Amino acid sequence: MDNSIYPCLTLKGKITEAADFYINTFGEGKIGQTSPYVIQIQLSGQKIMLLNDGPTSTPNPAISFMVISEAEEDTEKYWNALIQDGKSMMALDTYDWSPKYGWVQDKYGVSWQLYTGSKSDTPQKFCPTYMFTGDQAGKAGEAIEFYTHVFPNSSIQGIMKYSQEDKDNINYVKHAQFRLNGFVSMAMDSSFDHGFQFNDAISIVVECDTQQEIDDYWTELTGNGGQEVACGWLKDKYGLSWQIVPKALGKLLQDPARAQRVMGALLKMKKLIIVDLENA
């Protein structure tokens, strides 16, 4: 699996226990890169970064992760693990769209939509799902068009609008699925007052081979109301946080002596400059 795009979860002081928890919960997992600040895990071949420092915000359900299982027993097993010291967002039950579905927020504040169904249209097991709510409600369709324009090899796989029976705006997106350079993501609108919106506790990492890639993504994603943050982080015009980083960054940080110099250079940057990191 191409892991050039993947999520980052900020879980301060808890990344070691969270890495073990998620691997034990979902299985088919292993720990990759590890340091006091970052642990990278792989679940069913997908990379997830756990960050020990950085943003002061905490995860909320504006970004959840759809977990697709073909067996109801797997969905129920995941639910039973994730609900421990967590809370139910939608009860584990039978719904029109799935014989076994539940939405749960785990003890770290990370939200999971556990869905039983066919993997034929979505072979990727874990799919970030973006809820456009508050002042972003109604912008899911526009955002999907924007993201699939920014990233190469992207496509919109389907968009479903609310019906009259759903008690939401019929012009809003109930569920959509799209690919960004092969990475499957989902989106929805909600006009209800949920009390949360996107924040930087969950960000999307984009690894780039070249400086031109970094420059292009940076320009597109910070444009028209986006915001440069620091250290390769930015917020786009919808409030979604991204990390635009060189693919070689991990190698540059492997040597402890060199890593200190590289981090010193990185901390002075907003957009990352590969040659300056290599020369640090």
Residue, then its C-alpha position, 0 to 999 in steps of 0.5 A: m500500500d502507498n502510504s504517502i498520505y496518512p493521518c496523524l493523531t496528537l495524543k500527548g503523553k499517551i502515544t506508547e500505550a495508544a500504539d499498543f491499544y490500537i494494535n491489540t484492538f484491530g490486529e494486523g498491526k506493527i510499530g514502525q518508526t519510534s521516538p520520544y515524540v513520534i510513534q508510527i504504527q501500521l494497521s492492516g498495512q496503513k500508516i498512522m502517526l501518533l504525535n506526543d507533542g505539538p498542538t494543544s487541541t484534542p481529537n473530536p468527532a469532526i474527523s472520525f475513522m470509518v473501519i470497514s469489516e465484512a464480518e459482524e463479529d469483527t465489528e462487535k469485537y472492535w466496539n467492545a474494545l473501543i467502548q472501554d472508558g470511551k463513549s457511544m456516539m451511535a449505538l452498535d445496532t442494525y441500520d438500513w445501511s449496515p447489519k452491524y454499525g456503531w460510532v464510538q469515541d475511544k478513551y483518547g478522544v478518537s472517533w471510529q465508525l465501525y461499519t459492516g459491509s462489502k470491501s469491494d468498493t473500499p478495500q482500504k480498511f481505515c478511512p478518515t471521514y470529515m464532518f463539515t459542521g458549524d460555519q463549514a456545514g454545506k461545504a463538503g461537496e465543494a471541499i471534495e472538488f477542491y481536494t481532488h483537484v489539488f492531488p493527482n490520481s484522484s477521483i470522486q467515487g460517489i456523493m449521496k445527498y440527504s433526503q427529506e426523511d433525514k431531517d437535514n438540508i437536502n442540498y447537503v452531503k449525507h455521505a461521500q467517498f473520494r480518493l486522493n492519490g489513491f488514499v480513500s477518504m469520506a465526507m459528510d455535512s451536518s447542520f446540527d449544532h455539534g459544538f465541534q469543528f476541525n482542529d489540528a489534533i488530527s492532521i493529514v500527513v502528505e509525504c513528498d518526493t521533491q521540493q516542487e511537490i511541497d511547493d505545489y501542495w503548500t500553495e494550493l492548500t494555503g490559498n484562498g483563506g488557508q493559513e501557514v502554521a509552522c514546521g510543515w503544518l498548515k490549515d486549509k480554507y476549511g480548517l482541515s490541518w495538513q503536514i506537508v513533509p519530505k519523504a526523506l525526513g525520517k532518514l534525516l532524523q535517524d542519526p541522533a547527532r544529525a537529527q538535532r541539527v535537522m530539527g533545529a532547522l525545521l523549527k525555524m521553517k513554515k514551509l519545509i525546504i528539503v535542501d536546507l534540511e539536508n544541509a543542516 
